[in-house]
Every structure is written in C-alpha cells, then in structure tokens.
C-alpha cells in the first residue's frame, strides 16, 4: 500500500510520500521522514507495517496541521498495542465519525434513528 520509491531530483532534501490506495501524496523533508520511519522500524518487526504507519502519521499531520515531529513525540515510549491505540486515536481525528478504528465497544445508535432501520 505505502510506497516511497519516487525520486524527484529537482527537489533537494525532500521525499515524496504517497499511498496509491487513498490517492494521497505529499512532499516532506527527508530528515523528518527518516526520523519517523526509523522510529517505527525500531519498535515494529515488519518494515511494511512501519512504512504504513509512517505514511499514516504524515497524513494525520497534513490533515490536522499538527507538526509531524510533535506527533512523533506522542508516540515515543509506546510499544505494542499502545502504539496501535495511539495511531487509531489520530486516524479517527481525520476519518468519518461513522467509522472508528480501534474501538472495542460498539457505539449505541440513537433510538429514533435506529428505529427507522429495517432489519
């Protein structure tokens, strides 16, 4: 899903991060990209997952206007499931409220709205 194999030699010290599945593309400073990817690789066993988390973090940073290094600081010290919960929290900020990631408790629908649904 995530890929960083596009090189643009006209842009110095930037990396083009894109995700073909969601048609998301952004230019980021290479030092920020390296810092985020290195962190996720250090706490994850699979490089593909680390790459997907990296792209997701840059997407959250772009959509929420929070600097990616600030977001990265909130992840540092997290491992395992805590890391997944943190990512779900930030991804839920940019997703539709109808679909939430990482929520174990099902949302209770409004009584009047649920009543009109035909089963």
C-alpha positions in Angstrom: 0.0 0.0 0.0 2.5 2.7 1.1 5.5 3.4 -1.1 8.4 5.8 -1.3 10.1 4.8 -4.5 9.6 8.0 -6.4 12.7 10.2 -6.7 12.4 13.8 -7.9 15.9 15.2 -8.4 14.5 18.7 -8.8 13.5 18.8 -5.1 16.5 18.7 -2.8 16.2 17.1 0.6 12.6 16.1 0.2 10.9 12.8 0.0 7.6 12.3 -1.9 5.4 10.1 0.2 2.3 8.6 -1.5 -0.3 6.0 -0.9 -1.9 4.8 -4.1 -4.9 3.2 -2.2 -6.1 6.6 -0.9 -4.5 8.7 -3.6 -2.6 10.7 -1.0 0.6 12.5 -2.0 2.8 14.9 0.0 6.3 16.3 -0.1 8.1 16.1 3.2 11.6 17.0 4.4 13.8 14.0 4.2 15.1 14.3 7.8 11.5 14.2 9.2 10.7 11.2 7.0 13.8 9.4 8.1 13.2 10.2 11.8 9.6 8.9 11.7 10.4 5.8 9.6 13.4 4.9 11.8 11.3 5.2 15.0 8.6 2.9 13.6 11.2 0.4 12.3 12.8 0.3 15.8 9.5 -0.7 17.5 8.0 -2.9 14.8 9.2 -6.2 13.4 7.8 -5.7 9.9 9.2 -2.9 7.7 6.0 -2.8 5.6 3.9 -2.0 8.7 6.5 0.6 9.8 6.2 2.2 6.3 2.4 2.2 6.5 2.5 3.8 10.0 4.9 6.4 8.6 2.6 7.4 5.7 -0.4 7.5 8.1 1.4 9.8 10.5 2.3 12.2 7.7 -1.3 12.1 6.6 -2.6 12.9 10.1 0.0 15.7 10.3 -1.2 17.2 7.0 -4.9 17.0 7.8 -4.7 18.2 11.4 -1.9 20.8 10.8 0.0 19.4 13.8 3.7 19.1 13.0 4.8 15.6 12.4 7.6 15.8 14.9 5.1 16.8 17.6 3.0 13.7 16.7 6.1 11.5 16.7 6.9 12.7 20.3 3.5 11.5 21.4 4.3 8.0 20.0 7.8 7.7 21.5 7.8 5.4 24.5 4.8 3.5 23.2 5.1 -0.2 22.3 2.8 -2.9 21.0 -0.9 -2.4 21.5 -0.4 1.1 23.0 1.2 2.2 19.7 -1.8 0.9 17.8 -4.3 2.7 20.1 -2.3 5.9 19.6 -2.4 5.6 15.9 -6.1 4.8 15.9 -6.8 7.9 18.0 -5.1 10.1 15.5 -6.6 8.3 12.5 -10.0 8.8 14.0 -9.5 12.5 14.0 -9.4 12.6 10.2 -11.9 9.9 9.4 -15.7 9.9 9.3 -17.3 9.7 12.7 -19.4 6.9 11.4 -16.4 4.5 11.2 -14.0 4.4 14.1 -10.7 2.5 14.3 -9.6 0.7 17.4 -12.9 0.9 19.2 -13.8 -2.3 21.1 -17.2 -1.1 22.4 -19.8 -0.8 19.8 -21.5 2.6 19.6 -25.1 2.7 20.7 -27.2 4.2 18.0 -29.8 6.9 18.6 -33.0 5.2 19.5 -35.1 7.2 16.9 -32.6 6.7 14.1 -32.2 3.0 14.8 -36.0 2.5 14.9 -36.3 3.6 11.3 -33.8 1.0 10.1 -35.5 -2.1 8.5 -33.8 -5.3 9.5 
